[in-house]
Amino acid sequence: GNSVTQMEGPVTLSEEAFLTINCTYTATGYPSLFWYVQYPGEGLQLLLKATKADDKGSNKGFEATYRKETTSFHLEKGSVQVSDSAVYFCALTVGGSQGNLIFGKGTKLSVKP
Amino acid sequence: EAGVVQSPRYKIIEKKQPVAFWCNPISGHNTLYWYLQNLGQGPELLIRYENEEAVDDSQLPKDRFSAERLKGVDSTLKIQPAELGDSAVYLCASSTSGLVGNEQFFGPGTRLTVL
């Protein structure tokens, strides 16, 4: 079946530290990959996406590269800010599910000043 | 442009009572999704609509859950009767189409507590 596994949190970093949140997937088809972010008290927002192998999605200083050979889509940011504190969800869609998102469990990030 | 609107934001009920959640998607979005998010978990799809047609309701527990999108715009999700295990956040999302890779826009969710 289709599934997403992401590193468990919480992750606590100091401001300006480097961030990596690991995400790996299993898919029966050829998935599109997403990172969604949920800030405290707000709804899920799309952070970035990649729709084919070797694509790099980027937004707000965050990046993730679609690695088909390792079935991974790790999220990175070179220098985190306190405002990046949120829960981050890795997700995928595959053709057979007609766009239905399959999410990982989420990783809570806390950035301390 | 207004985002996805959901109401109520919070609901507390006793078990065996009915409850309903309402969602108004972004104008022009034909595809509407209801997701269930348990504490510490990612959202899981309950039902997906293309206009007024439920095209994927395979994960909807039909013995107690029902949903409708009568005019292809706003939607209501109902639980009757509610059980303790239904305590969760119910998310609504919409997109211009259900195609793979298309962005889904999420509402703030309704947090349900069943006592």
Interface residues (C-beta under 8 A of the other chain):
Chain A: V4 P31 S32 Y36 G41 E42 G43 L44 Q45 L46 K49 T51 F89 A91 T93 V94 G95 S97 Q98 G99 N100 L101 F103 G104 K105 G106
Chain B: G3 V4 T31 Y33 Y35 G40 Q41 G42 P43 E44 L45 R48 V55 D56 L91 A93 S95 S97 G98 L99 V100 G101 N102 E103 Q104 F105 F106 G107 P108 G109
